[in-house]
Amino acid sequence: MNMIIGEALNHRSDLQRRIAQLQDRLRACVVAQEGEEPPENPNELLAEIDRRCDELESLIAKINHANAQARLAAGETVTEALARRDVIALRQGALRTAIKAATGDDGLLGRGFSRYSRSEIRTVRHVRVSELQDRLDDLSRQRRELDNRVQEHNWQATLME
């Protein structure tokens, strides 16, 4: 059975969610008050978790293999595009942190860098917030465009069984 990569990604998400639900159910079943039966058989839940994990492992391997082989229109593999997207997200996080710190939104220096008296220590910015915001905006655009290309690929490419 051939599956579109987008469908496989949705199935992966469903499996991950299902495994988390099974773990929650298992947590409620491994210990019961003496003389009481647990609401479900923990061994059966463990067996189902094992089956779902095996299915998830196989699906992830197929998705990763397909992503390593497939190329986007720009010539990079999907795996390379996903790695670039992850790094863009890290850069965005660093810029957001710097912007928050420089504008006082992080709570460390107080809003507006105001002083109550002349004897108070004065704080100064060592970055231009507008330049950081421009960089952040550019990274956001790059990430959106990259996400669009990857999504387009995911809903056109077939995952081979």
Steps between C-alpha positions, in 0.01 A plus 500: 500500500639837398434799721554873442775630732257754648268214594793310650592805710142523625505128581830546687343775708197280570724213609701725731180632656361146535819378671481793745139412579591136554779609737250705700266202521790276600600740779150461647520119486840397632407553865165429661382493855529159664194293424409716198553421135655763272259650245695333216756224464840673504664214306250543216567873496876437490451261207295760313763766571764265356293444184440872451868578562605242241258654250627851582864396462432353156305805389767746620769304316296510177434873535868571571610284207257679267614840628865411446432394140251765388611836370310825509485731199800695634710181481544430870374178655202521732731391784729795427201735489373369835846546654509857366150563640613377845803730493286796389278431802805508730612833351149639540503396865832674562378820334172494695697457823723796415203718401314416821807575711570826315143624535460392862228247416692222674446652844871519579547876468150634531301660223648802332828496689378784721689620805343626816794722595837616364683265738340195345706301251413592143456228242575541131426284198790354309291389204266675259160345555380611156789315333430187704132524414586535129716186523222317683248606236730376223548165675125470548448557127768241416342247732150559362623456142694187593201357688282561196743314271528208742122483547447507124742209466335309786160510332632399158767239569419137565648300786601164359426191707 
